[in-house]
């Protein structure tokens, strides 16, 4: 299976980390149920190693416990606030994310026709914070940056609704670009 992330990835790992068993047809035509216990090397390789080891015909996952509702914020920032957002994200990635594995943050850059402008919208999710009126400490640096309160969405929706809304925001046929970002400590940028 391809690996994938969720709002629980910081705490539980990627989807491939939760595979408990692979049912595979090996290149010699034999069928085997692979687990960590009976073939640790091939089991490890199949968890993201590609398709060179055989044909996986089924797999079983270990289920994780989750809450039905999550705290989430979709604050809207202008493009000129990008340096402040990079600093907030750097703080989150290098400090907060290690302290609080229940927090997840990623960015979306969007054109909003209503205001004829581009906005930066971080998706901030916390799977254990249950107070809609204040922000989790992990996102304090984001909260300190002034944001468009008219466009922002902050609350505690059902996880299933939030996940559906996120999927609907990128319908098939639209062009999306996903790029990873590597952060160096901010001090290095300030000296440059």
N, C-alpha and C positions, 0 to 999 in steps of 0.2 A: 504494500500500500504506500501511497505517497504520504509523507508526513504533513501534518497540518497543525495549526495552532488554534487555541480557543481562549476564552477569558480565564481559563484555569491553567493555562500552559506554564506560567511561572511557578505554580505550585505542583502541578501534576506532570509536566513535561508535554511533549508533542503527542499526537495521536499514536504514532508508531511506538512510543514508549509504553503504551498501555496494551499492546498486543500480548496475549497470553499463549496463543497457539496458532500455528500456520498449518493448513492442510495443503500439501504441495505435491505436484507430480514432478519428480526429478528427471534430469535428462536421460537416464537409463530406462524411463517408463514406469518406475516404481512410485507408489503413492505412500507418503509418510505424513504423520502428524508430528510436527516439530514443536518442541517447547524448549525453554531455557535449560531444563534438566536433562533432556535426552540428546540434544545436539546444540550446545551453546554457541559454537562458532557459526554455523549456518543460520541459527536463529538470530544472532546478532547481525549478520550480513543482510538478512531479509528485512530488517527493520530500517529500511531506507537505502539499501544497497543497490537497488535497481532490479532488473529482470533477467540477469544472467545465470540464475541458479536453478531455475525450473519455473513451473507455472503454478502460482498460488490459486487454488480453487475455492478456498474458504479460510476465514480466520476468526478468532474469538478475541474480544477485548475484555479487559478488566474494567468494570464500570466505576465511575467516580461519583461520589456524593456531590450534589450541587444544591444551591438554594434557588427557589423559583423566581426571586426578584433580586436585582442587582442595582447598586448605586451607579448612575452614569451621568456624565456631563458632556455636552457638546457645545462648549463656548465658541463664539465666533470672533475671530481676531482679524485685523487688517494686515495686508502684506508688509507694511512698514514696521509691524511688530515682530517680524520674523527673528531678529537678533535676540529679543527677550524670550521668545518661544524656544529658540535653540538652547538658550541658557537654562530654561525650565526643564526642557527635555534632557539635557545633559545631567542636571541634578537628579532627575527621575531615574535615568538609566544607570548612572554610576553610584548613586547613594540610595534613593528611596526604594527602588525595585528590589534591592537585596534585603532591605529591612522589612518590606511588606510585600510578600509574594502574592497577595490577593489583589494587587493593583496592576492595571494594564493601561498603556497609553500608546496611541498611534495617530498619525496625522492624515488629514485630507485637505487638499487645496482645491477650492471650488469657485466657479464663476456663478454669481447669484444675479440673475436678471432683474429681480425686484429692486436692487440697489445699483445695478450696472457696475459691479465691482467684483474683484476676487477676494475671497476670504480664506483664512487658514482655520480649520476646525479640528482641534484634537478630539479624538474619541477617548475619553477617560472613563475607565470602568473599575469598580471595586466590588469584589464578590462577597464581602462581609460587612461593609459599612451600611448601616440601616437608618441613617438620619438624613432626610432630604433637605433639611434646612442648613446644614453645614458641609463643608468639603472634607474629605479624608486628608490627613496630614501628608500623605504621599503626594498629593496634588497641590500643596500649598503655594508653590512657586507659580503654577498656572493661575491660581485664584488671584494672586497679587497683581497680575497683568490686567489692566482694564479691558473688558470685552463687551461686545454688543449684546445687552441683556434682552433686547427685543427678539433677536434671532436665536439666542442660546436656549438649549433644552437641558434642564437639570432636574433630576428626580430619581425615583426608584420604580422603573417599569418591570413588568414580567420579562424574564430573560428571553422567553420564546418570542415575545413581541419585538423586543429590541433587536434580536437576531434577524427576524423577518424584515424589519425596517432597514437594517443595514444592507441586507441582500437586495432589497428593492431600490436602494439608492445607486446601485450599479447594474441596471438592467442589461441583458444581452444586446449586443449591437453598438453600445457606446464604447468609446475609446477610453481605456483606463491605463495608466502607467503606474507600476509599483516599483519603487526603488528603495533599496536599503540605504541606511545612513550610518556611517561610522563616526563616532564622537571622539575627539581628542579633548583633553581637559581645556576648559575655557581659557585658562591662563596662557596657553600656547597661542590661541587665536588673538588674544589681546596684545601679545608681544610682536606679532607679525605685522 
